[in-house]
Amino acid sequence: MEVIHDLEEKRFYSVVEAQTALMDYKVVDKKTLKYYHTFVPPPLRGKKVAAEIVKTALEYAKENNFKVIPSCPYVKKFIARHPEYQNLEQ
């Protein structure tokens, strides 16, 4: 599954089975990103699509020295379940 980072729209997304799953974010400041919305179409739910998108987004934050405000419940839960990303949380 390919996850695409759309810098202009501030979105990570993937097209799977002709449907788009996504995670939107906002730039808070030069060091902080707010991950605030995740959406997966019903037919794709339960297939780890959101997990792959969020993982890619967190890796982007990690590689670029950003802190993350996980205001999306899914992102917050993902970070709680994956200790390797907990140091990104602001």
N, C-alpha and C positions, 0 to 999 in steps of 0.2 A: 504494500500500500504506500503510495507516494503522498507525502504531506507537503503542501506548498505554503510558503510564507509570502503573503501579499503585504508588503510594507506600506503601500499607499492606503489600502483599506484597513490596515492594522488588524489582520486576520490570518490565522493558520487554518487551512482547510484541505479537505480531500474529497475527491469525487469517486464514489464507490457504487457500483451497480447503477450508474447514471444518476446518482443522488449525491447532494453535497452535504457533508458534515463539516462543522466549523467551530472555532473558538475565537471570539473577538477580544481585543485588548485595547487599552488606552495607555499612552505614554504620560506618566505622572510628572516625571522630571528626568534629568539626564541619567539617573541611576535606578529608576523605578518604573516597572510596568504593572498595570492593573489588569489581571485576567478576570473578566467579569461575565462572560456569557459563552456557554457551550451548547451546541445543538446538534443532535443526530436524528435524522429522519426515522420514524418508527420501524421501517423494515430493516434498518441497519443496527438497531439497538441490540445489545448483548453480544456483539461481534468484536468488541474491543477497539472499535473505531475511535471513540472519544479518548480512550487511553493512549492510543498511538499519537493522536493530535496533541494532547496535553503533554505527553512525554517530549515530543519534538519542540513544543513551545518552551518547556522548562529547560531543555538542552540549549536552546537559543539564548535564553536568559543567562544560563550558566556560562556559556562560551563568551558572552559579551558583557559579563560582570554587572548584570542587572539584579536588583532585588525584585521580588514579586509580591503584589498584594492579591491574594486569591479570594476575590469577592464572589466568584462563582462557586456554589456548593460542591460541584463535581471536582473542580480543581483543588479546592481545600481538602476534600476527602482523598484525592489522589496523592497529594503531598503527604498527608498523614500516614498513608499506607506505604510510602516509599521514602525511607529515611535519607537516601542520597540526595533528595531535593529539599529537605527541611531547612537547610541553611540558606536557601534562597528566599524563604518567606520573611516578609517584613511585618 
